[in-house]
């Protein structure tokens, strides 16, 4: 078995599959990538048993066969080679992989392809199509609010809700919630579907999708899996088995207090005041009175920070506290020049929206200061 390929093509295939491959695993085979050569094509596959990424490309020359190779070492070798190099990979009689390029020589240990795990049968699939850049937008606008290692395991992921009216993504960690909606007619979806994609799957999928591609991609789902078919790449992840909380109940109605703010000015102001916030609780207080928004922070060393911003507000005096990290995350994941802050009371959650883009909504729980 042998393969001749350009460094760039080889590296592209490897980097695509690396996201599914663990750096260190109790089963050494899961640190390897499966390589299969058939005719003029090479097929690569990596998995961690929860997530699988498979890709294929044309080769310059080769002989059929299959083997598994240490994925990260192979990728690091390819990265270190000069640009435009030609790489030759040959499996020797002793089953060691010999890689040569120019005057460089490497010998790698391999494991037999027969030991490489197959992802369990996915079962019956339902599918729909979505432009690639829109799917990436849906993931990136909400991924920041996912929980990480929460005992409520269903929060360690993202809800993908598909209805005949469009596709919605929702993420929450119990302190904040983010929603994004892409309206499109999906007449094939007769029953609304709710899928919970695991955190790692969301982050890897977001990495693989291209922001400048409007090509429709196929998204398939079964009872326990989600599969996304890109150009020459197939991404498959197990789904989280659980019931996602009712996110609609967590989204407050448009607030009695509404303030339009310049997004960049507000962000810079929060960053300045946050410097002297309590390192543990990260609390800041927002106060509104007579056309002024005041942001304050203090810490156990009795240090204080105050900043003010002129706003169009003429209502009653109003004050509310937030974790500044959560507030900044919500502000950073809106894209417009202005944002609207909706509040009802100091004890109820606040809503941040983009006046020019109603598809994205961020909700933050207040804190007591």
C-alpha positions as CSV (number, residue, x, y, z in Angstrom):
1,X,0.0,0.0,0.0
2,X,1.4,3.4,-0.9
3,X,0.3,7.0,-1.5
4,X,1.8,10.0,-3.3
5,X,0.1,13.3,-2.4
6,X,0.9,17.0,-2.2
7,X,1.6,18.3,1.3
8,X,-1.3,20.8,1.1
9,X,-3.9,18.2,0.2
10,X,-2.6,15.8,2.8
11,X,-2.7,18.4,5.5
12,X,-6.2,19.6,4.6
13,X,-7.6,16.0,4.9
14,X,-5.7,15.5,8.2
15,X,-6.8,18.8,9.8
16,X,-10.4,18.1,8.9
17,X,-10.4,14.8,10.7
18,X,-8.2,15.9,13.7
19,X,-11.2,17.5,15.4
20,X,-12.7,14.1,16.1
21,X,-9.5,12.5,17.3
22,X,-8.5,12.7,21.0
23,X,-5.0,13.8,21.9
24,X,-4.7,11.1,24.5
25,X,-7.0,8.2,24.8
26,X,-7.0,4.9,26.8
27,X,-7.6,3.1,23.5
28,X,-4.5,3.9,21.3
29,X,-6.5,3.1,18.1
30,X,-8.6,6.3,18.8
31,X,-5.5,8.4,18.5
32,X,-5.1,7.1,15.0
33,X,-6.7,8.1,11.7
34,X,-8.0,5.5,9.3
35,X,-6.5,5.7,5.8
36,X,-8.1,3.8,2.9
37,X,-6.8,4.0,-0.7
38,X,-9.1,2.9,-3.5
39,X,-8.0,3.6,-7.1
40,X,-7.3,7.3,-7.5
41,X,-8.9,8.4,-4.2
42,X,-7.8,8.3,-0.5
43,X,-10.4,8.2,2.3
44,X,-9.6,9.5,5.8
45,X,-11.7,8.9,8.9
46,X,-11.3,9.9,12.6
47,X,-13.6,9.2,15.5
48,X,-13.8,9.4,19.3
49,X,-16.9,7.1,19.3
50,X,-19.2,10.1,19.9
51,X,-18.1,12.1,16.8
52,X,-16.9,11.0,13.4
53,X,-15.4,13.0,10.6
54,X,-14.7,11.4,7.2
55,X,-13.2,13.0,4.1
56,X,-11.8,12.0,0.8
57,X,-9.6,13.5,-2.0
58,X,-7.9,12.6,-5.2
59,X,-4.3,11.3,-5.1
60,X,-1.4,11.7,-7.5
61,X,-0.5,8.0,-7.3
62,X,-1.1,5.1,-5.0
63,X,-1.7,1.4,-4.4
64,X,-4.9,0.1,-2.7
65,X,-5.0,-0.8,1.0
66,X,-6.0,0.4,4.4
67,X,-4.2,1.1,7.7
68,X,-4.4,3.4,10.7
69,X,-1.7,6.0,11.4
70,X,-0.9,8.3,14.4
71,X,-3.0,11.3,13.4
72,X,-1.3,14.2,15.3
73,X,2.3,13.0,14.5
74,X,1.4,12.7,10.9
75,X,-0.2,16.2,10.8
76,X,2.8,17.7,12.6
77,X,5.2,16.1,10.1
78,X,3.2,17.5,7.2
79,X,3.1,21.0,8.8
80,X,6.9,21.0,9.2
81,X,7.6,20.1,5.5
82,X,8.2,22.9,3.0
83,X,5.2,24.3,1.1
84,X,4.3,22.5,-2.2
85,X,6.3,19.4,-1.2
86,X,5.4,16.0,-2.6
87,X,4.8,13.4,0.2
88,X,5.3,9.7,-0.4
89,X,3.8,7.3,2.2
90,X,4.5,3.6,2.0
91,X,3.4,0.7,4.3
92,X,6.3,-1.7,4.5
93,X,6.3,-5.5,5.0
94,X,6.7,-5.0,8.8
95,X,3.6,-2.8,8.8
96,X,5.5,0.3,9.6
97,X,4.7,3.5,7.6
98,X,7.6,5.1,5.8
99,X,7.1,8.7,4.9
100,X,9.5,10.5,2.6
101,X,9.6,14.0,1.2
102,X,12.7,15.4,-0.5
103,X,15.6,14.4,1.8
104,X,13.4,13.9,4.9
105,X,12.6,10.4,6.1
106,X,10.1,9.3,8.8
107,X,9.1,5.9,10.1
108,X,5.8,5.7,12.0
109,X,4.1,2.9,13.9
110,X,0.7,1.8,12.6
111,X,-2.3,-0.3,13.9
112,X,-4.4,-2.6,11.7
113,X,-7.5,-1.1,10.1
114,X,-9.6,-4.0,11.3
115,X,-9.3,-2.6,14.9
116,X,-10.7,0.8,13.9
117,X,-14.2,1.3,15.4
118,X,-17.2,1.8,13.2
119,X,-19.9,4.3,14.3
120,X,-23.0,2.3,15.2
121,X,-25.8,2.1,12.6
122,X,-27.5,5.5,12.3
123,X,-30.9,4.2,11.3
124,X,-33.6,5.9,9.4
125,X,-32.7,9.5,8.4
126,X,-34.8,12.6,7.9
127,X,-33.1,15.4,5.9
128,X,-33.3,19.0,4.9
129,X,-31.0,21.5,3.2
130,X,-29.6,24.8,4.5
131,X,-27.1,27.3,3.1
132,X,-23.7,26.6,4.6
133,X,-23.0,30.2,5.8
134,X,-26.5,30.3,7.4
135,X,-25.9,27.1,9.4
136,X,-22.5,28.5,10.6
137,X,-24.3,31.7,11.6
138,X,-26.9,29.8,13.5
139,X,-24.2,27.9,15.5
140,X,-21.9,30.8,16.1
141,X,-24.5,33.2,17.4
142,X,-25.6,30.9,20.2
143,X,-22.6,28.5,21.0
144,X,-21.2,30.9,23.6
145,X,-24.2,30.3,25.9
146,X,-23.7,26.5,26.1
147,X,-23.0,25.0,29.5
148,X,-19.7,23.2,30.1
149,X,-19.7,20.0,32.3
150,X,-23.1,20.9,33.9
151,X,-24.8,18.1,35.8
152,X,-27.8,18.9,33.7
153,X,-26.2,17.0,30.8
154,X,-28.8,18.3,28.3
155,X,-27.4,21.9,28.8
156,X,-23.9,20.8,27.6
157,X,-25.0,21.2,24.0
158,X,-27.2,23.2,21.7
159,X,-30.8,22.7,20.7
160,X,-31.4,22.5,17.0
161,X,-35.1,23.0,16.4
162,X,-36.5,22.3,12.8
163,X,-40.0,23.3,11.9
164,X,-41.7,23.9,8.6
165,X,-41.1,27.7,9.1
166,X,-37.4,27.5,9.6
167,X,-34.4,26.4,11.8
168,X,-33.7,27.7,15.3
169,X,-30.7,27.2,17.5
170,X,-30.9,27.7,21.3
171,X,-28.2,27.4,24.0
172,X,-28.3,28.1,27.7
173,X,-26.3,27.4,30.9
174,X,-29.0,28.5,33.3
175,X,-27.5,32.0,33.7
176,X,-27.9,33.2,30.1
177,X,-29.7,32.1,27.0
178,X,-29.1,32.7,23.3
179,X,-31.5,32.1,20.4
180,X,-31.0,32.5,16.6
181,X,-33.6,31.8,13.9
182,X,-33.3,31.4,10.2
183,X,-36.7,31.6,8.4
184,X,-37.1,29.3,5.4
185,X,-39.9,27.2,4.1
186,X,-39.4,23.5,4.9
187,X,-42.6,21.8,3.7
188,X,-41.0,18.3,4.1
189,X,-40.9,18.9,7.9
190,X,-44.4,17.9,9.0
191,X,-43.5,17.4,12.6
192,X,-41.3,19.9,14.5
193,X,-38.0,18.2,15.5
194,X,-35.8,19.0,18.5
195,X,-32.2,17.7,18.5
196,X,-29.6,18.4,21.2
197,X,-26.1,18.5,19.6
198,X,-23.2,17.9,22.1
199,X,-20.9,20.8,22.8
200,X,-17.9,19.2,21.1
201,X,-20.0,18.5,18.0
202,X,-21.2,22.1,17.8
203,X,-17.6,23.5,18.1
204,X,-16.2,21.1,15.5
205,X,-19.0,21.7,13.0
206,X,-18.7,25.4,13.4
207,X,-15.0,25.1,12.6
208,X,-15.6,23.0,9.5
209,X,-18.3,25.2,8.0
210,X,-17.3,28.1,5.7
211,X,-18.7,31.6,6.3
212,X,-18.4,32.6,2.6
213,X,-20.2,29.6,1.1
214,X,-23.9,29.9,0.2
215,X,-24.0,26.3,-1.2
216,X,-26.9,24.3,0.3
217,X,-25.6,21.5,2.5
218,X,-27.6,18.4,3.5
219,X,-28.4,18.0,7.2
220,X,-29.7,14.5,8.1
221,X,-31.0,13.4,11.5
222,X,-32.1,10.1,13.0
223,X,-33.2,9.2,16.5
224,X,-29.7,9.4,18.0
225,X,-27.4,11.0,15.3
226,X,-27.0,14.1,13.3
227,X,-25.1,13.9,10.0
228,X,-23.9,16.9,7.9
229,X,-22.8,16.3,4.3
230,X,-20.4,18.9,3.0
231,X,-18.6,18.9,-0.3
232,X,-16.1,16.0,0.2
233,X,-16.6,15.7,4.0
234,X,-19.1,13.8,6.1
235,X,-19.6,14.9,9.7
236,X,-21.6,12.6,12.1
237,X,-22.2,13.1,15.8
238,X,-24.3,11.3,18.4
239,X,-27.1,13.4,19.9
240,X,-27.7,14.0,23.6
241,X,-30.6,12.0,24.8
242,X,-32.7,14.3,26.9
243,X,-35.5,16.8,27.0
244,X,-34.4,20.4,26.5
245,X,-36.0,23.0,28.8
246,X,-38.8,25.2,27.5
247,X,-36.8,28.1,26.2
248,X,-39.8,30.2,25.2
249,X,-40.7,30.6,28.9
250,X,-37.3,32.0,29.6
251,X,-37.5,34.8,27.0
252,X,-39.0,37.9,28.6
253,X,-41.5,40.0,26.7
254,X,-40.3,43.3,25.3
255,X,-39.4,45.3,28.4
256,X,-41.1,48.2,30.1
257,X,-37.6,49.8,30.1
258,X,-36.0,49.9,26.7
259,X,-32.8,51.6,25.9
260,X,-31.0,51.8,22.5
261,X,-27.2,51.8,22.9
262,X,-24.2,52.1,20.5
263,X,-22.9,48.6,20.7
264,X,-19.1,49.4,20.5
265,X,-19.3,52.3,23.0
266,X,-21.3,50.1,25.4
267,X,-18.8,47.2,25.0
268,X,-15.8,49.5,25.6
269,X,-17.5,51.0,28.7
270,X,-18.2,47.5,30.2
271,X,-14.6,46.4,29.5
272,X,-13.2,49.5,31.4
273,X,-15.5,49.1,34.4
274,X,-15.0,45.3,34.6
275,X,-11.3,45.9,35.5
276,X,-12.3,46.7,39.1
277,X,-15.2,44.2,39.4
278,X,-15.1,41.4,42.0
279,X,-12.9,38.6,40.4
280,X,-15.3,35.9,41.7
281,X,-18.8,37.3,41.0
282,X,-17.8,39.8,38.2
283,X,-20.8,42.0,39.2
284,X,-21.6,45.4,37.6
285,X,-24.6,47.7,38.3
286,X,-26.4,49.4,35.5
287,X,-28.4,52.5,36.6
288,X,-30.7,54.6,34.4
289,X,-31.9,58.1,35.2
290,X,-32.5,61.3,33.2
291,X,-31.0,60.4,29.9
292,X,-27.9,58.8,31.5
293,X,-26.8,55.2,31.8
294,X,-24.3,54.7,34.6
295,X,-22.2,51.5,35.0
296,X,-20.5,50.8,38.4
297,X,-18.3,48.1,39.8
298,X,-16.5,47.6,43.1
299,X,-14.4,44.8,44.6
300,X,-13.4,43.6,48.1
301,X,-10.4,46.0,48.2
302,X,-12.9,48.9,48.2
303,X,-11.8,49.9,44.7
304,X,-14.5,51.4,42.5
305,X,-15.1,52.1,38.8
306,X,-17.9,54.3,37.4
307,X,-18.6,55.3,33.8
308,X,-21.5,57.1,32.2
309,X,-23.1,57.2,28.7
310,X,-25.8,59.6,27.4
311,X,-28.9,57.6,26.3
312,X,-32.4,58.4,25.2
313,X,-34.3,57.5,28.4
314,X,-36.8,59.5,30.3
315,X,-38.6,56.9,32.5
316,X,-38.3,56.3,36.2
317,X,-35.0,55.6,37.9
318,X,-34.0,52.0,37.3
319,X,-31.1,49.8,38.5
320,X,-30.1,46.2,37.8
321,X,-27.0,44.1,38.4
322,X,-25.3,41.6,35.9
323,X,-22.3,39.4,35.7
324,X,-20.2,41.5,33.3
325,X,-18.7,38.4,31.6
326,X,-22.1,37.2,30.5
327,X,-23.2,40.7,29.5
328,X,-20.1,41.2,27.4
329,X,-20.6,37.8,25.7
330,X,-24.1,38.8,24.8
331,X,-23.0,42.2,23.4
332,X,-20.1,40.6,21.4
333,X,-22.4,38.1,19.7
334,X,-24.7,40.8,18.3
335,X,-23.5,42.2,15.0
336,X,-25.3,45.5,14.5
337,X,-24.0,49.0,15.3
338,X,-26.7,49.5,17.9
339,X,-28.4,47.2,20.4
340,X,-31.6,47.4,22.5
341,X,-31.6,46.5,26.2
342,X,-35.1,45.4,27.4
343,X,-35.7,45.2,31.2
344,X,-38.8,44.7,33.3
345,X,-37.6,44.7,36.9
346,X,-34.3,44.3,38.8
347,X,-35.2,40.7,39.6
348,X,-36.3,39.5,36.1
349,X,-34.1,38.6,33.2
350,X,-33.1,41.2,30.6
351,X,-33.2,40.8,26.8
352,X,-30.6,42.1,24.4
353,X,-31.6,42.5,20.7
354,X,-30.3,44.0,17.5
355,X,-32.9,46.4,16.1
356,X,-31.8,45.5,12.5
357,X,-31.7,41.8,13.0
358,X,-34.6,40.2,14.9
359,X,-33.4,36.7,14.4
360,X,-30.9,36.9,17.3
361,X,-32.0,37.3,20.9
362,X,-29.8,37.1,24.0
363,X,-31.3,36.8,27.5
364,X,-29.3,37.3,30.8
365,X,-30.3,36.6,34.4
366,X,-29.6,39.5,36.8
367,X,-27.6,39.1,39.9
368,X,-27.9,40.7,43.4
369,X,-25.2,43.2,44.3
